[in-house]
Amino acid sequence: MKLYSTNNHNNRVDFKQAVFQSLPEDKGLYMPLSLEKLDENWLNSIENYSFQEIAKKVTNHLLKDDFSEETINNLIDEVINFPAPLVFLEDDLAILELFHGPSFAFKDFGARFMSRVMAHYSKKDNQLLDVLVATSGDTGGAVALGFLGVEGTRVTILYPKGKVSLIQELQLTANGKNIRAIEIDGTFDDCQALVKRAFLDKDLMKNLNLTSANSINIARLIPQSFYYFEAFAQAKRKGFEKVSFVVPSGNFGNITAGILASKLGLEVEQFVAATNANDTVPSFLKTENYQPKPSVQTLSNAMDVGNPSNWVRVMEFFEQDVEQLKSKMVSKAYSDVETI
Ligand SMILES: *Cc1c(COP(=O)(O)O)cnc(C)c1O
């Protein structure tokens, strides 16, 4: 897979470099250079495939130039070892349960896939890998459990002091082994800013084999597309031909993966980006003026993001065209009262 930076379309790298560098030096985000659709016959018979078969198909399609089919299939067998059941609430309304992994967050998909990809490469290179990650709560736990005990890796997690739940704090701080957690006197955005600064620090990058596990990493994004296909497969078995997705959004990684799935040929009628009081994107869709704001604390702390780092990718997928974006996506903010 070849990738380019959103800030300079001539800045191109291969998958390995994008995985380890995470963030291009020009401060853009890596995007796939070209996305071919999955073959139509396979898509039209998707209901006949298991979750693992779907994940293998998508990964082999995207990363066939980077890994052998055998490597990919073994990796998926390890990573996708829990289900994502579609549970119907009403005749035509269902919840996709993404909490069956070890940290109970959908981030397990991304973190487990990424940790195995990175471990695969660094085993070859025989070099200690330092993983630096900012979390508003859930990412850190998924990353910690994804990397826990993975040889040749060391994980450092930055989290905002007093702004994660007790369970999340325990998931972050009680691992030992190759995982360390540091609390930052500030917000998630402060943690994220520190991570970004580290990656733009040339000295640090020269002396450490440093990589990020945030949702900006392309290896987190790819596996999150699997369960959009899996949701559709299950809906199809119930007789549905069309689906829309409502995605609770913070950094907009999850919904970006859904858009990736649609670019690969999954028919999605509409995406609904639901946010809490951090309404940067709903405001943007109303005013067409993108105004990042400081994040405010809410009950849904995994979504407390004032400047969603994947928004650039969303816009890039829609060719920076607000009309095109609006034809596929709506967005609405909800207060804590409404959330309850
Ligand atoms: C991470 C997380 C979100 C936000 O996902 P993004 O990919 O950052 O948009 C929403 N809900 C839960 C429970 C989460 O863990």
PDBQT file of the ligand as one rigid body, heavy atoms in Angstrom, charges set to zero:
ROOT
HETATM    1  C1  LIG A 401     -12.943   6.045  21.317  1.00  0.00    +0.000 C 
HETATM    2  C2  LIG A 401     -14.353   6.026  21.568  1.00  0.00    +0.000 A 
HETATM    3  C3  LIG A 401     -15.209   6.880  20.877  1.00  0.00    +0.000 A 
HETATM    4  C4  LIG A 401     -14.694   7.882  19.861  1.00  0.00    +0.000 C 
HETATM    5  O1  LIG A 401     -14.169   7.221  18.731  1.00  0.00    +0.000 OA
HETATM    6  P1  LIG A 401     -13.314   8.045  17.644  1.00  0.00    +0.000 P 
HETATM    7  O2  LIG A 401     -12.775   7.013  16.720  1.00  0.00    +0.000 OA
HETATM    8  O3  LIG A 401     -12.252   8.765  18.395  1.00  0.00    +0.000 OA
HETATM    9  O4  LIG A 401     -14.280   8.963  16.978  1.00  0.00    +0.000 OA
HETATM   10  C5  LIG A 401     -16.571   6.803  21.132  1.00  0.00    +0.000 A 
HETATM   11  N1  LIG A 401     -17.055   5.935  22.034  1.00  0.00    +0.000 NA
HETATM   12  C6  LIG A 401     -16.271   5.089  22.723  1.00  0.00    +0.000 A 
HETATM   13  C7  LIG A 401     -16.883   4.171  23.728  1.00  0.00    +0.000 C 
HETATM   14  C8  LIG A 401     -14.896   5.102  22.516  1.00  0.00    +0.000 A 
HETATM   15  O5  LIG A 401     -14.115   4.257  23.192  1.00  0.00    +0.000 OA
ENDROOT
TORSDOF 0
